[in-house]
Amino acid sequence: MAGCERGAPGGRCGGSWSSPGAAAGAGGGGGREARERPLGQAAPGLGPRRPAQPLQCNPWGIGFPLMGPLQGPRGRSAVVGTVTLCLAAGWALQTPGGVSLVVPQPNINATVAQNILLSVEYSCRGVATIEWKHVSSWGTTSIVEWRSGNSVNISTVYKDRVTTFENGSIQLRNVGMRDAGYYFVTVMEEHGTNAYGTIIVNVYEIIYEDLHFVAVLFTFLAAVSAILICLMWLCNKSLHLFQKKTTHKLTASTTEEIELETIEC
């Protein structure tokens, strides 16, 4: 087989093709004649040869016969099957399954008696089941679980404190120190695909509560002091009036005694 020329237009190989049988049967100059015989020409004494298919070259110098056009029922069936397979693969790529979950705010800082929103966003093609759990140093507690379009199952501990939303978020009202910790949300699709999310909640005590107590106590003491001062003033005033009346009576009795002694003399 003659080598292929890489620069040949159309990737076809040049040169001629020789028959080993013809080369063996001919000797001397006949071998040269057989080697130089054009492609597709039969050797002397043999029947007509079938035209050889053109060869295609690749960068490594190896030639392969080009595949002819598909003809007949089998060829048309192969084409239809290939097209159907491509369409099915494209449809599968355009319609991904599963469930996705996004947690916009993974850390929340709150104070005692405040209302907080544990916000999430999920999406899935089927019906999803949402479940929330609270994990802290006091243990693990199930908060709420519900299925899209069905009733909500809220734990007894959070019965009057939790509000659920369609996007999977929940609102927790009147938080306390025991509500601090990790909140885990699980979104389960009906086909078995799950998605998980975590929110960390920090709860702090209000510092001015002690100051408020001190202020109330100071106001109470100030009021008591004012009342005592008023009572002391009233007592002093009453004592002064009593002393004044007593002095006036003594003066009047002394004057009467002096007058009587003068009359007796």
Steps between C-alpha positions, in 0.01 A plus 500: 500500500637839408535763772245779537584861438392714796464807289283334240173689444193341651711270715523236221802285439689503174700222342407162358402165645668177417378143525725257689383213283580684185841590634573139589388369159706743302876510516760756411342780305156349552521579870575860419206505261272359769621758751433781257154368399231766567259452789202282409655342186502117499814298444537311172299182502275606786146627494412867544569630850257697710602865520678566826356757738695822542720522809495776760821619655561591862796677661674163570504399134247217530218479247146377567222443248231764508158380615256510221152651537248294693249352262203272539265437796782426742674826424182703548427319829849579626457869416161516673640325808795739518276807471265363767792435734632855452157652567460291817843606624420866434168472682673336798754783514230767484285345776728441800345331802577520872447773757701815577510699825640848568556655846528880459597572864692216667573703819241687708558712811196569718412627846267353756125531418572585135335339194738345244450369144687188393496565127565241226410453133451158340395378158415154368296342222296274727329528837741579784494433874663763725631421847661733758704390804672690781831375643655663809675410824157401638451235230327453163139611454275456198328831423269447203445276201260545211440392143416744223124546489436297817451582868789617716621285789647733765667367814321561830792705633469745208124481454426873553836636391556377141357624170578315174529640147461342155867549408610287798579786740373518858457785749586446866336740744610613847841332498685425822847392600408133443417576136865563416676229299486331160186474288507226234256496209451196276309512170407151378366444149254220431751330267759469777719806442581703814649844568631629832559842656625640832435829681688608815300712748666700778274641774622773737350639818393862509758687707275788600262269685716535814518875449125509471466318831743744663312797358168367631652437842652849509166656403325303774755607761477861384122490534523349849755764597274777374209362698714477815621856451141619466401314817794647689405848382143451613614369837732796545227739404255342743757509780571864433133588515461300822795677661364836393159431654658370819716810532199722445304323775790527746532868429128554552497309832805691627332830420185397685700399808679833505171686473350301787796567728475871419132505590558320828764748600 
